[in-house]
Amino acid sequence: MRTLIEYVKIRAKLSGRQLLSFDKLAEFSAEQVKELEDKGVLFQIKDADGIICTECDEHCWKPVETRLKDGEAIGVIYCEDADCGGLIPVELERLQQWEIVKEKLLVLEKPAKVDPVDTITAGRNDDEKVPPPIDTEGLWTRKDGSLSKLREIDSNDKRDGIKGNKQTLKRLKEYLTRRRNRKDIAETLAYKDGRIVTTMPYRSIFKQK
């Protein structure tokens, strides 16, 4: 069975205002209706002037007349059908209607923005141990080379790494694996959207001596 959100998406593709009647929403669970109301996708507006009459096979739109009976307001419609026609009482709540707010639906359909580092660590176990830092006596004042690039990655508090390409990534991994014998840290590096990032926490790759 089609869900309410699936039905709303189909209706939203049509031009002009799209209104859903009380009778239509009654085909879905109250939980589904409330969810879309809470998200602003469905907004209740002024009551309609009539309903779709289902007393016969014609399913005609009929204006609803409000009358007083025993001091209470009731709704009535008039059906011309020979077999089941005449004045037919209807619940006034059936005049309620909701508008589909297409802008809210578009926002709802947009995928959540994911940080590049989060994308890489998505499959990582939270209990997985972080590799210990590298003890180094390297030239910390150098402005180029693999050591400098790794320090820049390590000291980036935004955790979005540095600009680079796959060749740069390969050189950094080789430096860690061959020069530092730290394949464990090399495996934390990855290439993502033109940047080289790590799954290591902030300032945890190196320990300066």
N, C-alpha and C positions, 0 to 999 in steps of 0.2 A: 504494500500500500504506500502511495506517495505521501511523504511528510509535508508539513505545512511550509517549511522553508523551501523545499523543492518546488511546491506549487507557487509560492510567492516569487521565486526567481523566474519562473516561466511567465507569470503575469507582468513582472517588471520589465520584460523585454518589449512589451507592447507600448505604443506611443500614447501620450496623454496621461491624465490622472487615472490611477487604478484603484478602485474601491472594492472592498470585500464586505459582503453583507453578514449580518448575524447568522443567518441560515448557513452560509458557506463556512464560516469559522466553526460552526457547531459540528462540522464533519471531522474536526480535528480535536485532539485532547486539549483540555484547559491549560496544561503545562506548556504545550507548544505555543499557544497563543500568548500566554504571559511572558514567555521567554523573548518573543519577538517584540512585545510591547516594551519590556524592560530595556531592550537594546535599541529602541526607537525606530525599528523597522515598520511597525504597525502603530498608527496614531488614530485614536478614536475622534471622529468629527461629528458634526451636527447630524441628528437623525434624518433618515431618508423620508420621503413623502409616501412611499409605498413599498410593496414587496412583490416577489414573484409568487403567484398563487399556484399551488400544486394540487388543487382539488380535482382537477381533470387533467387530461393528457396534453392540453394546450400549453400549460405553464406560462400564463400571461402575466405581464406586470400590472398590478392593480394598486390604485391609490388607497391609502388607509384613512378611514374617517374615524375620528375620535368622538365617542359618546359617553354619557354618564349612565351607569347602571348601579342602582343601590348605593349611590354616593361615590362610586369608584369609576375611574376612567377606563374604558375598554376600547379596543380597536375593532373595526368591522370593514370588510370588503364586500363588494357585490360581484358575484360570478353569474355570467349569462348562460352557463351550461344547463341544458334542459333536465339532466338527470340529477345533478348535485349542486345546481346553482342556487342563487338567492343570497341573502345576507349571511356572511360567514364571520364568526368572531375570530380575532387573531390577537396574540399577545403583543403588547406595544413594544416589548423589548426586541422584537424582530425587526424594528425600524433602525436599530443601532447599526452603524457602519464604521469601517476603518479604512484609512488611506494607506497605501504602501509608500513609504518614504524611500525613494530610490537612492538618494544620496547616502542614507544610513546603510542601505544594503551593499552599496559599493565599498564602503569603509569596512564592513563586516567581511567582505570577500577578499580584501587585500591580505596577502600573507604577512605574517609578523616579520619584522626586520631582525635578522640574526647577526650577531657580532661574528666576524671571521674566526676568532679564537674559539668561540662557543661551537661553531660548526665543526671544528677539528676535534674538540674534546667531547662532542655529543655522545660518542660511543665508549667513553672512558669510564671505568669504575671509579666512584668517588673514594673508595678505599685503597685504590692503587697508590703505591708508594712513589713519591717524587724522587728522582735520582738526586744523590748528594751533589753539592756544588763542586766546581773545579778549583783546586788550590793552584794558583798560578803566580809566577814571578815575571810575567810577561811585561812588555813595554806598554804600560797603561796610557802613555801620552801619545802613542802612534795614532795617526788620523786615517790610516787605510789598513788593508790586510784583513784576514779572516777574524783575528782576535778583536779588532776594533768593531767590526760589523756585529759580532756576537755580543759584545758589550753593549752596543746600541740597542739590539733586540732585548737584551736582559733588562736594560734601564728604562724601557718604554712603559710608563705606567698605564697607558691606554691599552696595552697588550695587543696592538695591531701591527707589531713588527716593523719591518723596514721595506722600502721599495727594492725590488730585485727580480731576477728571472730564475728559471730552472737551472741554468748553468751556475749561477751564484749559489743556489741552494746546494748543488752537488759539491762545490768547492768547500762550503762550510761543513758539510757532513764529512767530507774526506779529512778536513783539518781536525775535527773532533775525534774521528775514528782512528786516524793514523798518528797524528801528532800528540793527541791527548789521551788516546786509548779510552775514549768515552763514547762508545757506540750507543749507550743508553740515552745520553743527552742528544746525540745526533738523530735518534729516532723520534725525538719530540719536535723536530723542525719539519715544516711543511710549506708548500707553495700555495697561496690562495689569492686570487684576483690581483695578480701583479705584486704581491707582497710576500715576504718570508716571515712566518710567525712560528711561535713555539707554544707548547702546552704547559711549559714550566711556569710556576708562579713568578710574580714580579721580584726581580733581583735575587734569583735563586740559582742561576747558572754558574756564577763565579763567586769565590771567596778570596778577596785580595789579601795577600800577605804583606 
